[in-house]
C-alpha cells in the first residue's frame, strides 16, 4: 500500500513489514483487545514500531472505558479515532 493512500493500513501485525510507510493504521477489535489489554508499555511499543504514524483507528468493542480514556493520552501526538466493530460477543454486538 502506498504510504499516503487515503485508506489506512489494516492491522498491527500485518503492517509491521512496512512499518516505516504506515501513516494511518486501522486496528480491529480483536487485535486491539490483544495488543492494548495492558496500558502503558503497548503504546510506547506501538510508537516505536510505527515511527511515522499520525492516526490510528481502533475498534473499541472489547476495550474498557478506562482504556478508551487513557489510550489517546498515551498515544499523543498520534490522533486516535474510535469505531465500533459490532462483534456479537463485544459490547456493541447486535
Secondary structure as the mmCIF struct_conf table of DSSP 4:
data_model
#
loop_
_struct_conf.conf_type_id
_struct_conf.id
_struct_conf.beg_label_comp_id
_struct_conf.beg_label_asym_id
_struct_conf.beg_label_seq_id
_struct_conf.end_label_comp_id
_struct_conf.end_label_asym_id
_struct_conf.end_label_seq_id
TURN_TY1_P TURN_TY1_P1 UNK A 3 UNK A 4
BEND BEND1 UNK A 6 UNK A 7
HELX_LH_PP_P HELX_LH_PP_P1 UNK A 8 UNK A 8
STRN STRN1 UNK A 9 UNK A 10
HELX_RH_AL_P HELX_RH_AL_P1 UNK A 12 UNK A 15
HELX_RH_3T_P HELX_RH_3T_P1 UNK A 16 UNK A 21
BEND BEND2 UNK A 23 UNK A 23
STRN STRN2 UNK A 24 UNK A 27
HELX_RH_AL_P HELX_RH_AL_P2 UNK A 29 UNK A 36
BEND BEND3 UNK A 37 UNK A 38
TURN_TY1_P TURN_TY1_P2 UNK A 39 UNK A 40
HELX_RH_AL_P HELX_RH_AL_P3 UNK A 41 UNK A 49
TURN_TY1_P TURN_TY1_P3 UNK A 51 UNK A 52
STRN STRN3 UNK A 55 UNK A 59
TURN_TY1_P TURN_TY1_P4 UNK A 61 UNK A 62
HELX_RH_AL_P HELX_RH_AL_P4 UNK A 65 UNK A 74
TURN_TY1_P TURN_TY1_P5 UNK A 75 UNK A 77
BEND BEND4 UNK A 78 UNK A 78
STRN STRN4 UNK A 79 UNK A 83
TURN_TY1_P TURN_TY1_P6 UNK A 88 UNK A 89
BEND BEND5 UNK A 90 UNK A 90
TURN_TY1_P TURN_TY1_P7 UNK A 91 UNK A 92
#
